[in-house]
Every structure is written in C-alpha cells, then in structure tokens.
Amino acid sequence: MQTRVDHTLDHYLAISRAVAGQMDFKAVLHQIAGEVQNILPYDHMDVVIISPDNTDCHVSVEVGVATQWGDDDEFRPIKESPIRDLLTGDLDYILSGDAWEDPIFHITGHFSAPIFEADLHSRIHVPLLVHGKIHGSLNISSHKKDAYDEDDLAVAKNIADLISPYFYALSMGERARKLALSEGSARGREETLRSGALRLTEGMEYQRKRLGMELHDQTLGDLSRIYRQMTTLSRRSKVTAAEIAGIGDAIGQCMGELRRIIENAKPGVLDLFGLQQAIEAQLEQTVEGIIPKIAYSVSDETEGALDHAPEMLRTSVFRVCQEAVNNAVRHGRCRNLNVAIAKNGDAIDVSISNDGVEPPKNWAQSTRGIDNMRVRAALISGKIAFERVGGLTVIRLTVPGSYSVKPAPQLLTEAS
C-alpha cells in the first residue's frame, strides 16, 4: 500500500513540475495529460474556466476525445453547461457511473450532446477553487460504465488542488493582458481623435479662408455685376426678353461657378479617417430623414489599401461612390444600399449596389452624373461598369493596382 501511495505522490509531483513555465491553458493541460492518465485513466479530460470578466460564462479546454465542448475558444453561458450546478457551487462534486442515464446531465437547455457523441459514460467533476471561490472545474470521463469510485474522486480532487492556482494565475494573467491591450488601444484612439480634431480644425480654418477668397473674388463679383444689371433695368420702363435672358444666363454661370467651388471642397473625413469612414458618413447624410428608411452598409476587405493611395485617387473613388449613392436615393427608390471594397488580383473593385427599381435601358448614358463618374474613373486609369444583376443595380469601379493618376482636367458639373 505504501508503494502505491509513493507511486501516486510521484505523479502528483510530476504534475506540479509539468505546469511550471506553461503560459496558456491548453499547454498546461497537455503537459499534465500523461501523468493524470497514469493515476486516473480517462478517455476524455477537460478543464472548464469561468470568465473572470463575466462569471456567467465559461470556456472548455480538452484532451483525449475531441468534442464540441472544446471546438473553439468562445465563452458560452454557464446556464447551458451540463455541470452548471457544480460551477455555480450548488454541488460540491459530481461522480456518475453512467452519464447517459444520469438525469443531472440532461436538464432541458443544457448542452449534453457531446456525452453521447463521444460515448462518455463514467464521469468525475470537481471544482477548481482559489480562496474558497470556484473559478472552474476539472472533468474526467471514461467510455466504460462505473469506472470510478470514491478513491478516484479523492485523486481527482487532489489533482484539481494542484492545478487550480496555476490555472487561476493564467486566467488573471490573460485578463490583465487584455485589459492592458484595451487600455493601450483606448489611449491610441484618444490620441488619434485628439490629433484628428486638431487636423480637422486646421483644415477647416484653411478651407474657410480659401472658400472665403474664392467666394469674394468670383461669386461675390458675379452677384455684384448681376445686381447692377438688375438695378439698371429696374429704372427703365421697358425691358426686353433678351435682357432678362442675359441676366438668367449670368445667374446660371454664377451657380455653375458656385457648384465648382463646392465640388472642390475636400471632404475632411476622407483625410482624417479613411475612405470607408468617409463613404459611411456620406451614406448616413444622404439617407437621413428618408421614409421608409434605407438600410446601408460599407465593407472593406482590403484593410484600407486605398487609404495609402494618392490623394487624387482617393478623392475620385469617393466622388464616384457619392454620385452613385445620390442617384440610387434620388431615382432608384431603393431600400438597401451597399458599398463593397475588395481585392481583384492586383486591382481593387469598388461596388455600389442597390435594390431599387430597374433603371431605363439607356441609364448608363442618360445623365451628367453618370458622365462625371466616367470622367473620374478615367482620371485614375480605372474602369467603370453599370450593371443590373439579380435585381440589383450595380456600379463597379475597378482601380488599377499601379494607382496611376492622370493630370486633373476641368471636371463636369455634377447634376443628375
């Protein structure tokens, strides 16, 4: 008997040595698996860890037969666990000769399917305790019925007592790591927002001055000239249609110039937060107040590749999206709008799709807005296609991988 006790103690010591230096749950469990097998034979062993941030959830790490309990590293609700009563402290342990028949494992809502799928019959479950508080459990299972007794239960408790502090330390270490990453990320976001706000303020001030100069030098001058013409005409008893038409033409030219000034106003979100955020902001503004509401989404599978492209290219892509979105909302009567940015070999595809009414057959040649999109695509050596696919109207801009940009000509006035 003494020899058996000494032999068991050797394995306990081996388990203690095995956990030392391991830095994650799976590594610890795999290190001790062999020593546990020597003193408590099993077909499946797992350790359940209760989340320190949400004590209503747990995750399972397993060795031996693979089951759905250990399929992923996602935390699951404790209320769905077949050993819920152990994890909540309502039971001190669970010792079952046949889990298939034991009603404790088959309460409605408990995830017990792996017991049958992995052919698990005999089971031992003991809590992992630190300072009297449960932070997980050690779970041993066998394909055989009635494979474990009270002595095996005592062995399982001893193993749990050995590994519990280490698993607790790993759990707290992982929590501290996540908190540190979260804090660092939060600080980074705060600094980014602070820097962005400063750049936005400086950019707005610059744009304000530039727009003020253009409005003063051009638009105000045009309006002043029109005002003088109107004043002169008001003093006359007769005014010809040609004179009125001339004033109308002057107002039209003034409006065109004002549109050009507005067109040249650079969207600040594009520089500060990237193309995806700029498109999202444009979508939000465009669909605001429309009833019934229009659902929209923007996805970028390129990890922001276009954000590193030349300014002319980024602006051209944004303007194409802007025009496509405006057309869909104004003329398409759509309920869903989606913008997707994805890799296409060395090139990048930007697709704007909507589920609105089918456009006229000649829609791709019908408006000045469409022409503007073609011009913008040409500026960046890109290709643009207008399609109707599966009930969706799709405008697809293909941006070349070389990001070659041509000199910017005078753009067409946007009107659609």
DRENDO-546657 format. One line per field, with one value per residue (C-alpha): x, y, z; residue number from 1. Coordinates in nm, 3 decimals, always signed. Example, Ala and Ser with C-alpha at 12.3 -4.5 7.8 and 13.67 -1.06 7.14 Angstrom:
REM DRENDO-546657
u (+1.230/+1.367)
v (-0.450/-0.106)
w (+0.780/+0.714)
num (1/2)
REM end
This chain:
REM DRENDO-546657
u (+0.000/+0.287/+0.444/+0.120/+0.096/+0.458/+0.393/+0.088/+0.286/+0.549/+0.282/+0.147/+0.497/+0.530/+0.203/+0.331/+0.652/+0.464/+0.254/+0.558/+0.655/+0.348/+0.181/-0.164/-0.445/-0.402/-0.029/-0.082/-0.348/-0.142/+0.162/-0.024/-0.231/+0.012/+0.068/-0.307/-0.359/-0.116/-0.313/-0.665/-0.719/-0.956/-1.079/-1.166/-1.038/-1.114/-1.080/-1.356/-1.253/-1.506/-1.453/-1.314/-1.489/-1.826/-1.886/-2.195/-1.977/-1.716/-1.479/-1.355/-1.005/-0.983/-0.753/-0.834/-1.154/-1.238/-1.590/-1.797/-1.724/-1.372/-1.441/-1.346/-1.220/-1.552/-1.707/-2.050/-2.323/-2.283/-2.659/-2.617/-2.346/-2.438/-2.230/-2.395/-2.477/-2.111/-1.989/-2.243/-2.149/-2.479/-2.290/-1.953/-1.870/-2.029/-1.950/-2.155/-2.138/-2.328/-2.380/-2.612/-2.869/-2.789/-3.062/-2.823/-2.668/-2.992/-3.180/-3.361/-3.137/-2.810/-2.559/-2.526/-2.494/-2.115/-2.180/-2.350/-2.141/-1.813/-1.956/-1.882/-2.030/-1.838/-1.765/-1.593/-1.630/-1.455/-1.429/-1.115/-1.101/-0.894/-0.968/-1.284/-1.420/-1.492/-1.315/-1.353/-1.362/-1.161/-1.363/-1.263/-1.462/-1.440/-1.612/-1.670/-1.959/-1.889/-1.519/-1.466/-1.525/-1.476/-1.099/-1.080/-1.286/-1.027/-0.748/-0.935/-0.974/-0.601/-0.518/-0.762/-0.599/-0.257/-0.351/-0.612/-0.373/-0.184/-0.497/-0.621/-0.293/-0.314/-0.672/-0.580/-0.274/-0.486/-0.731/-0.452/-0.312/-0.649/-0.702/-0.358/-0.429/-0.768/-0.621/-0.344/-0.599/-0.817/-0.520/-0.432/-0.786/-0.789/-0.462/-0.588/-0.908/-0.712/-0.475/-0.764/-0.956/-0.652/-0.600/-0.972/-0.966/-0.661/-0.808/-1.141/-0.971/-0.768/-1.076/-1.271/-1.005/-0.978/-1.354/-1.383/-1.129/-1.297/-1.645/-1.520/-1.319/-1.558/-1.908/-1.948/-1.813/-2.062/-2.353/-2.249/-2.248/-2.593/-2.720/-2.601/-2.768/-3.094/-3.076/-3.024/-3.315/-3.545/-3.507/-3.623/-3.983/-3.933/-3.719/-3.663/-3.677/-3.316/-3.205/-3.389/-3.241/-2.897/-2.945/-3.069/-2.755/-2.539/-2.716/-2.667/-2.295/-2.275/-2.446/-2.208/-1.908/-2.053/-2.101/-1.736/-1.627/-1.841/-1.712/-1.354/-1.420/-1.230/-1.424/-1.229/-1.340/-1.157/-0.821/-0.877/-1.038/-1.008/-1.225/-1.458/-1.547/-1.594/-1.834/-2.025/-2.059/-2.182/-2.436/-2.564/-2.611/-2.778/-3.038/-3.115/-3.484/-3.596/-3.911/-3.924/-3.571/-3.290/-3.055/-2.691/-2.353/-1.991/-1.734/-1.362/-1.185/-0.859/-0.763/-0.775/-0.545/-0.687/-0.615/-0.247/-0.314/-0.252/-0.497/-0.637/-0.726/-0.891/-1.096/-1.202/-1.317/-1.509/-1.678/-1.785/-1.940/-2.103/-2.262/-2.375/-2.534/-2.710/-2.850/-2.975/-3.154/-3.298/-3.405/-3.389/-3.636/-3.416/-3.450/-3.093/-2.760/-2.427/-2.073/-1.808/-1.433/-1.249/-0.928/-0.940/-0.594/-0.361/-0.654/-0.930/-1.303/-1.540/-1.901/-2.205/-2.527/-2.890/-3.219/-3.418/-3.637/-3.482/-3.335/-3.416/-3.232/-3.014/-2.949/-2.570/-2.568/-2.856/-2.725/-2.443/-2.377/-2.301/-2.067/-1.891/-1.835/-1.679/-1.450/-1.340/-1.267/-1.060/-0.861/-0.725/-0.690/-0.976/-1.270/-1.634/-1.926/-2.300/-2.493/-2.826/-2.761/-3.014/-3.250/-2.965/-2.837/-2.457/-2.193/-1.849/-1.530/-1.205/-0.899/-0.566/-0.302/-0.047/-0.261/-0.157/-0.319/-0.360/-0.347/-0.683/-0.885/-1.180/-1.449/-1.803/-2.061/-2.235/-2.607/-2.825)
v (+0.000/+0.235/+0.170/+0.267/+0.587/+0.673/+0.600/+0.831/+1.105/+1.080/+1.154/+1.443/+1.590/+1.532/+1.718/+2.009/+2.022/+1.990/+2.304/+2.521/+2.755/+2.693/+3.013/+2.905/+2.671/+2.421/+2.387/+2.317/+2.056/+1.875/+1.875/+1.707/+1.472/+1.182/+1.199/+1.214/+0.913/+0.714/+0.764/+0.826/+0.662/+0.857/+0.879/+1.246/+1.517/+1.885/+2.189/+2.448/+2.808/+3.065/+3.405/+3.649/+3.934/+3.762/+3.490/+3.375/+3.237/+2.965/+2.808/+2.448/+2.317/+1.943/+1.647/+1.294/+1.257/+1.583/+1.715/+2.021/+2.147/+2.232/+2.316/+2.680/+2.933/+3.112/+3.162/+3.003/+3.063/+2.855/+2.803/+2.579/+2.361/+2.004/+2.069/+2.402/+2.309/+2.237/+2.563/+2.767/+2.596/+2.412/+2.079/+2.002/+1.741/+1.507/+1.134/+0.940/+0.576/+0.638/+0.991/+0.859/+0.768/+1.022/+1.290/+1.553/+1.583/+1.601/+1.908/+2.100/+2.368/+2.200/+2.124/+1.747/+1.620/+1.552/+1.297/+1.074/+1.174/+1.096/+0.786/+0.919/+0.715/+0.737/+1.094/+1.283/+1.659/+1.855/+2.233/+2.442/+2.657/+2.960/+3.124/+2.916/+3.059/+2.844/+2.961/+2.643/+2.264/+1.952/+1.694/+1.331/+1.086/+0.722/+0.518/+0.247/+0.242/+0.254/+0.314/+0.549/+0.526/+0.743/+0.681/+0.809/+1.110/+1.186/+1.161/+1.399/+1.648/+1.631/+1.696/+1.987/+2.134/+2.109/+2.276/+2.522/+2.801/+2.782/+2.795/+3.084/+3.269/+3.211/+3.335/+3.651/+3.699/+3.672/+3.919/+4.163/+4.126/+4.202/+4.498/+4.632/+4.592/+4.753/+5.042/+5.087/+5.076/+5.329/+5.560/+5.519/+5.603/+5.902/+6.030/+5.965/+6.157/+6.442/+6.457/+6.424/+6.702/+6.929/+6.845/+6.892/+7.233/+7.340/+7.201/+7.370/+7.702/+7.667/+7.571/+7.857/+8.106/+7.952/+7.940/+8.297/+8.417/+8.229/+8.346/+8.704/+8.710/+8.515/+8.461/+8.797/+8.972/+8.789/+8.867/+9.232/+9.255/+9.093/+9.332/+9.632/+9.496/+9.444/+9.795/+9.946/+9.751/+9.850/+10.215/+10.156/+10.146/+9.869/+9.555/+9.314/+8.935/+8.916/+9.135/+8.918/+8.608/+8.763/+8.807/+8.449/+8.330/+8.529/+8.373/+8.031/+8.096/+8.213/+7.895/+7.685/+7.858/+7.814/+7.442/+7.423/+7.583/+7.339/+7.048/+7.140/+7.149/+6.843/+6.604/+6.622/+6.277/+6.121/+6.255/+6.208/+5.865/+5.700/+5.605/+5.364/+5.616/+5.891/+5.676/+5.577/+5.943/+6.028/+5.743/+5.847/+6.205/+6.104/+5.867/+6.082/+6.163/+5.938/+5.733/+5.439/+5.414/+5.294/+5.035/+5.071/+4.911/+4.966/+4.686/+4.696/+4.363/+4.529/+4.653/+5.013/+4.970/+5.274/+5.494/+5.474/+5.572/+5.923/+6.192/+6.230/+5.861/+5.853/+6.161/+6.023/+5.694/+5.883/+6.108/+5.809/+5.649/+5.979/+6.019/+5.655/+5.680/+6.006/+5.857/+5.545/+5.751/+6.013/+5.793/+5.428/+5.429/+5.163/+5.015/+4.881/+5.035/+4.855/+4.965/+4.691/+4.733/+4.412/+4.281/+4.175/+4.038/+4.337/+4.572/+4.679/+4.668/+4.922/+4.811/+5.026/+4.823/+4.897/+4.707/+4.991/+4.993/+4.882/+5.184/+5.269/+5.072/+5.370/+5.465/+5.430/+5.714/+5.920/+6.172/+6.413/+6.243/+5.921/+6.115/+6.257/+5.907/+5.805/+6.107/+6.033/+5.670/+5.785/+6.023/+5.728/+5.497/+5.293/+5.116/+5.165/+4.937/+4.984/+4.659/+4.514/+4.182/+3.966/+4.250/+4.483/+4.790/+4.775/+5.034/+4.875/+5.083/+4.893/+5.075/+4.966/+4.825/+5.075/+5.366/+5.570/+5.913/+6.142/+6.523/+6.655/+6.828/+7.053/+6.824/+6.823/+6.989/+6.730/+6.717/+6.412)
w (+0.000/+0.088/-0.253/-0.428/-0.224/-0.304/-0.670/-0.668/-0.495/-0.767/-1.025/-0.819/-0.810/-1.183/-1.239/-1.031/-1.235/-1.564/-1.517/-1.439/-1.720/-1.935/-2.049/-2.169/-2.067/-2.349/-2.292/-1.920/-1.985/-2.246/-2.017/-1.732/-1.950/-1.934/-1.558/-1.490/-1.717/-1.500/-1.180/-1.312/-1.654/-1.881/-2.238/-2.216/-1.983/-1.990/-1.770/-1.760/-1.694/-1.575/-1.733/-1.473/-1.655/-1.685/-1.427/-1.617/-1.899/-1.932/-2.183/-2.208/-2.285/-2.351/-2.427/-2.537/-2.739/-2.915/-2.853/-2.931/-2.580/-2.688/-3.053/-3.015/-2.764/-2.736/-2.394/-2.350/-2.092/-1.776/-1.771/-2.078/-1.921/-1.811/-1.494/-1.422/-1.062/-0.991/-1.145/-0.951/-0.623/-0.575/-0.581/-0.422/-0.688/-0.942/-0.953/-1.208/-1.314/-1.639/-1.767/-2.037/-1.777/-1.502/-1.507/-1.369/-1.716/-1.912/-1.797/-2.071/-2.217/-2.113/-2.388/-2.325/-2.683/-2.661/-2.383/-2.641/-2.943/-2.761/-2.584/-2.236/-1.950/-1.620/-1.515/-1.233/-1.193/-0.919/-0.877/-0.914/-0.602/-0.502/-0.166/-0.149/-0.475/-0.781/-1.096/-1.300/-1.286/-1.367/-1.561/-1.618/-1.834/-1.945/-2.213/-1.950/-1.707/-1.331/-1.396/-1.099/-0.724/-0.415/-0.417/-0.775/-0.671/-0.400/-0.657/-0.888/-0.603/-0.531/-0.896/-0.901/-0.590/-0.760/-1.086/-0.960/-0.851/-1.179/-1.394/-1.180/-1.233/-1.607/-1.610/-1.421/-1.642/-1.956/-1.810/-1.726/-2.078/-2.236/-2.005/-2.093/-2.465/-2.422/-2.228/-2.485/-2.765/-2.585/-2.536/-2.902/-3.007/-2.774/-2.920/-3.273/-3.203/-3.044/-3.339/-3.581/-3.413/-3.437/-3.804/-3.869/-3.701/-3.900/-4.221/-4.163/-4.098/-4.418/-4.620/-4.466/-4.579/-4.926/-4.975/-4.847/-5.105/-5.392/-5.291/-5.261/-5.580/-5.802/-5.669/-5.495/-5.802/-6.023/-5.792/-5.772/-6.151/-6.170/-5.903/-6.101/-6.415/-6.228/-6.081/-6.425/-6.573/-6.285/-6.380/-6.731/-6.837/-7.088/-7.057/-7.344/-7.320/-7.435/-7.145/-6.896/-7.059/-7.028/-6.655/-6.634/-6.811/-6.573/-6.274/-6.429/-6.473/-6.114/-5.995/-6.204/-6.052/-5.704/-5.776/-5.882/-5.556/-5.356/-5.567/-5.491/-5.116/-4.996/-4.766/-4.438/-4.315/-4.610/-4.495/-4.126/-4.104/-4.444/-4.739/-4.560/-4.290/-4.549/-4.753/-4.438/-4.341/-4.690/-4.682/-4.340/-4.458/-4.784/-4.635/-4.332/-4.300/-4.585/-4.513/-4.531/-4.402/-4.628/-4.480/-4.580/-4.524/-4.620/-4.617/-4.691/-4.736/-4.838/-4.489/-4.606/-4.907/-5.084/-4.782/-4.880/-5.242/-5.385/-5.282/-5.634/-5.648/-5.306/-5.385/-5.724/-5.571/-5.301/-5.559/-5.769/-5.461/-5.368/-5.710/-5.724/-5.380/-5.464/-5.785/-5.604/-5.340/-5.575/-5.864/-5.758/-5.469/-5.306/-4.958/-4.931/-5.030/-5.010/-5.087/-5.100/-5.147/-5.237/-5.395/-5.760/-5.831/-5.824/-5.872/-5.633/-5.704/-5.552/-5.598/-5.518/-5.533/-5.454/-5.475/-5.626/-5.935/-6.261/-6.441/-6.806/-7.075/-7.161/-6.797/-6.829/-7.085/-6.954/-6.701/-6.643/-6.311/-6.499/-6.727/-6.424/-6.287/-6.619/-6.608/-6.254/-6.344/-6.641/-6.420/-6.225/-6.528/-6.387/-6.544/-6.454/-6.537/-6.497/-6.449/-6.347/-6.174/-5.988/-5.907/-5.806/-5.981/-5.957/-6.038/-6.028/-6.031/-6.087/-5.953/-6.107/-5.877/-6.008/-5.882/-6.187/-6.188/-6.486/-6.467/-6.349/-6.623/-6.558/-6.413/-6.538/-6.320/-6.106/-6.175/-6.201)
num (1/2/3/4/5/6/7/8/9/10/11/12/13/14/15/16/17/18/19/20/21/22/23/24/25/26/27/28/29/30/31/32/33/34/35/36/37/38/39/40/41/42/43/44/45/46/47/48/49/50/51/52/53/54/55/56/57/58/59/60/61/62/63/64/65/66/67/68/69/70/71/72/73/74/75/76/77/78/79/80/81/82/83/84/85/86/87/88/89/90/91/92/93/94/95/96/97/98/99/100/101/102/103/104/105/106/107/108/109/110/111/112/113/114/115/116/117/118/119/120/121/122/123/124/125/126/127/128/129/130/131/132/133/134/135/136/137/138/139/140/141/142/143/144/145/146/147/148/149/150/151/152/153/154/155/156/157/158/159/160/161/162/163/164/165/166/167/168/169/170/171/172/173/174/175/176/177/178/179/180/181/182/183/184/185/186/187/188/189/190/191/192/193/194/195/196/197/198/199/200/201/202/203/204/205/206/207/208/209/210/211/212/213/214/215/216/217/218/219/220/221/222/223/224/225/226/227/228/229/230/231/232/233/234/235/236/237/238/239/240/241/242/243/244/245/246/247/248/249/250/251/252/253/254/255/256/257/258/259/260/261/262/263/264/265/266/267/268/269/270/271/272/273/274/275/276/277/278/279/280/281/282/283/284/285/286/287/288/289/290/291/292/293/294/295/296/297/298/299/300/301/302/303/304/305/306/307/308/309/310/311/312/313/314/315/316/317/318/319/320/321/322/323/324/325/326/327/328/329/330/331/332/333/334/335/336/337/338/339/340/341/342/343/344/345/346/347/348/349/350/351/352/353/354/355/356/357/358/359/360/361/362/363/364/365/366/367/368/369/370/371/372/373/374/375/376/377/378/379/380/381/382/383/384/385/386/387/388/389/390/391/392/393/394/395/396/397/398/399/400/401/402/403/404/405/406/407/408/409/410/411/412/413/414/415/416)
REM end
